[in-house]
Amino acid sequence: MNPFFDEAGALLASAAQERGVTIDPPKLDPKIADELLEFSRVVAHTRERRFAPLSTYMAGIAAGSILAKQPQFDVVAYLKAVRDVLETQEGSASSSR
């Protein structure tokens, strides 16, 4: 996907190993990564910018949980559907700040 993410995955696996847990370096699917970035962008512009990283993390946890149960699940469509809801709520979220 991108050398930075390969390095970050290796670093996460190494840090886990140093703490007694063996994991494979996490890999990003390019299509899912693109949708997560769009998800983060929408949150940053429709809510508070500081919510973007944690809400994206939550979306990633949800996607990972789904894929663990149903590996063929269309995570990109799922994330896009949630993102679309957030975008339609933009006006009400902006007025409540």
Backbone hydrogen bonds, N-H to C=O, Kabsch-Sander energy under -0.5 kcal/mol:
donor,donor_aa,acceptor,acceptor_aa,energy
5,F,2,N,-0.6
6,D,2,N,-1.8
7,E,3,P,-2.5
8,A,4,F,-2.8
9,G,5,F,-2.4
10,A,6,D,-2.2
11,L,7,E,-2.5
12,L,8,A,-2.6
13,A,9,G,-2.2
14,S,10,A,-2.5
15,A,11,L,-2.7
16,A,12,L,-2.0
17,Q,13,A,-2.4
18,E,14,S,-2.3
19,R,15,A,-0.7
19,R,16,A,-1.0
20,G,17,Q,-2.0
21,V,16,A,-2.6
23,I,21,V,-0.6
33,A,29,D,-3.1
34,D,30,P,-2.3
35,E,31,K,-1.9
36,L,32,I,-2.6
37,L,33,A,-2.3
38,E,34,D,-2.0
39,F,35,E,-2.7
40,S,36,L,-2.6
41,R,37,L,-2.2
42,V,38,E,-2.6
43,V,39,F,-2.4
44,A,40,S,-2.6
45,H,41,R,-1.6
46,T,42,V,-2.0
47,R,43,V,-2.4
51,F,48,E,-2.1
52,A,48,E,-0.5
52,A,49,R,-1.5
54,L,50,R,-0.5
55,S,51,F,-2.6
56,T,52,A,-2.2
57,Y,53,P,-2.2
58,M,54,L,-2.5
59,A,55,S,-2.3
60,G,56,T,-2.4
61,I,57,Y,-2.4
62,A,58,M,-2.7
63,A,59,A,-2.7
64,G,60,G,-2.7
65,S,61,I,-2.5
66,I,62,A,-2.4
67,L,63,A,-2.7
68,A,64,G,-1.9
69,K,65,S,-1.1
69,K,66,I,-0.7
70,Q,66,I,-3.3
73,F,70,Q,-2.3
75,V,73,F,-1.6
78,Y,74,D,-1.9
79,L,75,V,-3.0
80,K,76,V,-2.4
81,A,77,A,-2.3
82,V,78,Y,-1.9
83,R,79,L,-2.7
84,D,80,K,-2.8
85,V,81,A,-1.6
86,L,82,V,-2.2
87,E,83,R,-2.4
88,T,84,D,-2.0
89,Q,85,V,-1.3
90,E,87,E,-1.2
93,A,89,Q,-2.4
94,S,90,E,-2.8
95,S,91,G,-1.8
96,S,92,S,-0.9
97,R,94,S,-1.0
